[in-house]
């Protein structure tokens, strides 16, 4: 079992390094032999790439770690352009020696032998595709090859699965009608392929916020990654990943409004942070649409009022169950050791009104509040039982959505 896990970790680290090499080479080329400096956005991307490399190098490769720290701190005394070139060479050498992966080895593969992978991006705008196709035609081929992995056995004539570069494949195959495409063939397991695809996609302007959020959520769930690990593999901050994941708590129709640019991200983030129930989400959007010139501060105050009303409703449920005293605190009656609150095995939440989803949400909030009450008096095991009940209701709410 441990060997499988180690192999997966190595594959994921290799994916981060391969993606870093591709992105660093683009930054290096943009500096035009040291004649130009990096623009702020490119400098920000460089910092994110180096952070992702530093995360996998810590405790694993002291040489790589030292070079990464030197590049981050600008301590080498070398011009940045020259230092980037040496750094990319170091990454390539480590990949060849430790993983047997040669990123410079490019093959020409018939486009008919490549099947589509499980891409996070669901649609491609025709205008940018045509622009990319024109650029490919002008340069007589791809500057950056696509990444594919061999299939265990041919499927409908396909010998490879696309990992990264679907836009380039579509342009070569469908727009330009070319028969072959330059590609790097790499044996990757599902986890490594998924991470490579994520790294390829999140930097693209046509991957919308909901697609990005689903990409994070599916990988965290499938491969058991926590928030910090996901952020490192994506070369993003934990706050960025967390904010995207919160968008998935919004109603499906609101998520579609984000995709369609009918709900701007700033307003969506305020709404997602509040974790309102369905009725209050719709109320907030109704008021937002009715306001001719809504500011973010105005919307934040509106959502805050709706959140206070929702919290008050939860407090009323707890009060009806006898959990709170007259001060709105856990009803311990001065005897911390003998205080008792509801448990899923012995109690049912108070009756709630509304749709099935609203009732399930009220019951979930009840068990969350009860869990906090148990934890306040040091009964962590019983608190966890209530949290488990709340978590189960999350799945019910998801199915009802």
N, C-alpha and C positions, 0 to 999 in steps of 0.2 A: 504493500500500500504506500509506503513512504517513497519508494522509487518512482511510482507514478506521479506523486505529488511533486517530487523534485524535478522530474522531466517537464511537467507542466510549468513550473516556475521558470525553468531555464528557457522554455519556448516563449513565454511571455516576456522575459527579459530580452531575448533576441529580437522580438517584435518591436519593443521599444527602441532598441538600438538601430534596427534597420530603418524605422520610420524617422529617427533622429538624423541619420545619415542623409536621407533624401531631403529633409527640410533644411539641414545645415548647408548642403551643396547649393540649394537655391539661394540662401542668404549670401553664401560665399560668392556666387556668380553675380549677385546684385551689387556687390561692392566693386565690381569692375576692376579687379587687380589692385584694389586699395585706393582707387581714384575717388570713390564716393564713400560717404559714411552711411551707417544704417539709419533709416528713418525711425521715429519713435515706435511705430507699430511693429517694425521688424526687430527692433531691439527688445521689445516686449516678448515677441515670439522666441527670440534667442534665449531669453531668461527662462521661459517656460520649458524649452527643450533641455536646457542644462539642468534644471531642477529635476526633470524626469530621469535623466541619466544619473544624477547624483543619488537619487533614491535607490536605483538598482545596483549602483556601484558600492554603496556603503556596506562594508563587511564582506564584500565579494571580490573586489578587484582594487587593490590599493593604488596601483598605477593610474587607473582610470579615474578613481576618486580624486587623487591629487591633481591631475590635469584639469578635471572639471572644476575643482575649487579654485585653481589658479585662473582659469578662464572667467569664472564668475567674479572673482575679485580684481581681475586685471593686473595681476602681480608679476607677470612674466617679463614685462618690459618690451615684448615684441609688439609690432603693429597687429591690430585685431585681424586684419585680412590674412596675414601670414599665420597667426596662431590658429585661426579657424581651419585653415588648410591642413596644418599638422594634426589638429584634433580629429578631423574627419579621417585622416590616414590612420591614426591610432585606433579609432572605432572599427574601421575595416579590418585592421590586423587582428584585433581581439576576436572579432566575429569569425574570421577564418581559422584562427588557432584554437579557439574554445568551442566553436559551434560547427565548423566546417561550412560556413555560409560565405559565399563570395558574392558581394553585392554588385561587383563589376561584370559578372558573368551573365550576359544577356543572350537570349535565344529568340529566334523567329518562330512563332507558333501560328498555325492556321487558325483563323478566327472561329471556324466551324467546330473546332475541338474544345472550345471553352464554354462552359455553362455558367449562368449567372449565380452569384452567391447570395446569401441572405443579407442584402443591403439594407442599411437603415433608411436610406433616402428612398422615398416612394415615387417621386416624379422628377422629371427633368424638363426645364423650360427649353423650348426649341431655339430661341435666339442665342443664348449662351453656347448651346451645342454647336450651332453653325459657326459662331465666332471661333470656338476651339478647333473645329474641323478646318477652318481656313488657316489658322495658325499652324496646325499639323502639316497641312499641304505645303505651306510656304517653307517650312523647315525640312521637308521631305521625310518626315517621320517623327517619332516621339522623342522628346528630350529626356523625359522621365518614363521608363518602361512600366508596364502594369505588373502587378504581382499576382501569381496564380499558384495553386497547389495541385499536385497530381491526385486523381481519384483512385480509390482502391481498385476499381474495375470500371471499364467504360460504361457510360449511361447514355443511351440514344446517340451514340457516336461521339459523345463528349469524353475527353480524356483528362480534362483539367477543370477546376472550379476557380472562378474569379475571387480574389481576396480584396484587392484594391485597384481602382482605376476604371470603374464602370463607364464613366463619361468618355474616357479615352477609347475604350473598347467600342462603345456605341458610335463614336465619330468615325473610327477606322472601318468598322463593319457596315454600318447602316447609312452614314452620311457620305463617306468617301468611296465605299464599296471595295476597299482593299481586301485582299485575301489573307494576308499575314500581319501579325503585330509583334513588336518587340516586347519581350516579357522576361521576368525573372521567375524561375520555377523553384519553389521551396516547399519541402514537406513540412506541413504545419498541422497540429491537432486543432480541434474545434476552438479551444480557448484562445490559442495563439492567433488563429485566423480572425476570430472575432475582435481581438484587440487591435490587430493590424488594420482591419476595416474601420474601427472606431477612430483610430489616429488619422486615417486618411480622410474621414468624412467630417469630423468636427471643425476642421479649419476651413471648410467650404462655405461660401456665403449662401448656397442654395439648400443647405441642411437647416430646416426651420427648428425653432426651439422645442416643439413637441416631439419631433423626430429625434432630436438630440437627447431629450429627457428619456424617451423610450429606449434609446440605445444604452444609456447608463443603467436604467432600471433592469433591463433584460440581462445584461452582463453581470450585474451585482447578484441578481437572483440565481442565474444559471451557474455561475462559477464561484459563488460564495464570497464575493469581494465586499469589504466594508467601504465606507465613504472615502476614507483616506487612500486606500489602495486604488479605488476607481479614479480618484483625482490624479494620482501619480501616473497611472497608465495613460490617462487622457491628456496629461500635461496641462491640467487646469487646477485652480484652487478648489479647496473643499467647499468654500462658500458658493462658488459658481455652480458646482455639481449639485449641491443641496438646493439652491434656488431653482435649478431646472427640474429636479425631482418633485419639488412642491407643486409645480404646474400640473402634474398628473392627478392632483387631488381636486382639480376643478372639474366641473361638469363637462361631459364630452362635447356639448355644443359650444361651450366657452373655449375649449381647446381648439375647436375648428375655427372659431373667430380669431384666435391667435395666429393660426396657420394662414388664414385669409387676410391678415393685417387689419381686421375690423376691431380688434382689441389690442391696443398697444401694450408692449411688454411691461412697462412701468405700472400700469393699472392692474394688469394680470398678476404681477408679483405681489402687490399689496393684497389683492383678494386671496391669492394662494396662501400667503403667510397667515391669514386669519383663520383658515380652515373652517369656513362657514358651512352650514348645512345647505341642502339644495335650494330650499325656499329663500334663504337669505342671500345666497349667491345670485339668484335670479332677481331679487329685489335690488341688490347693489347695481347690477347691470342695467336694470330698468331706469334707475335714477341717473346713472352715468349717461345713458342715451338721451335722457330728457334734458340734461344740462348742456346748454349751448357751448360753453367754454369751461369745461371742468379742469381744475388744477389737480395735481397729485396730492397736495395738502388737503384740499376739499374732499377728495375721494378717500384719503386715509382716515379722515374724521368720520365720514359716513360709514365706512367699513368698521371702524372702531365702535361706533354706536350699535351696529348690528351684532358685533361680536359680544358686546356687553349684554345685550338682550339674550343672546344664545346662552351665555354663561349663567345668567340669572335663571334661565329655564332649567339648567342642570342643577343649580342650587336648590330650586324648588322641588325637583325630583328627590334630591338627597334629604331635604327637610321632611318630605312626605314619608320617606323611609325611616325617619328617626335617626339619621346619621349625624345631623348638625344640631348644635345647641343654639340658644337664643342669640349668641354672638356670631353665628355662622361658622363655628369651628367644630372639629370632630367631637362628638358627644362622648367624652371619656368619663364624665361624672366624677372627675378627680381621682380616678383609679386607673392609672395607666396600664397596669398589668391585667386588669379584668375587662377593659374596653372591648366591645365586640361590634362588628359591622357585618353587612351581608357578604355571603360567599356564593359563588355560582352553583355549588352543590346543594345549597340549602335555601336559597332565596331567588326570587324572580324580581326584575326591575319593576318599578311602579308603572302603571298604565300610561301610555303616551298616545297622542293623537297625530293624525297626518297620514301621509302616504307610507307605503311599506318601507321605503328608503328612509324617510324621516323618523319612523318609529325605531328602525334598526339603529339609526344614528343616535337617537336619544338613549337607547339602551347601552350602546357603546360608550357614550359620554358618562353614563351612570357608573359603569364598571371602571372607567378611567379615574373618575373622582373617588370612587370607593377604594381603588388601589392606592391613591395618594393618602387617604385616611389611614389605611393599614400601615403604610410605610412611616407615617408620622409617629406612630407609637411603637415602631421598631419591629413590626411583624412583616418582614420582607417576603417570607414564603407565601403568606396569604395574599400579600400585595401582588405577587407574581401570578397567583391563581386568577385574580381579577383582571390583570393585564392580559392573560391568555384568553379570557372570555372576550375582552375588548378586541383582541386581535382576530378572533374567530368571526366576530361581527363585521370586521373590516372586509373579510372575504365575502360575507353575505351582501354587504353594501355594494361591493364591486360587481357581484353577479347580477344585482338588481339594476345596476346602472345601464 
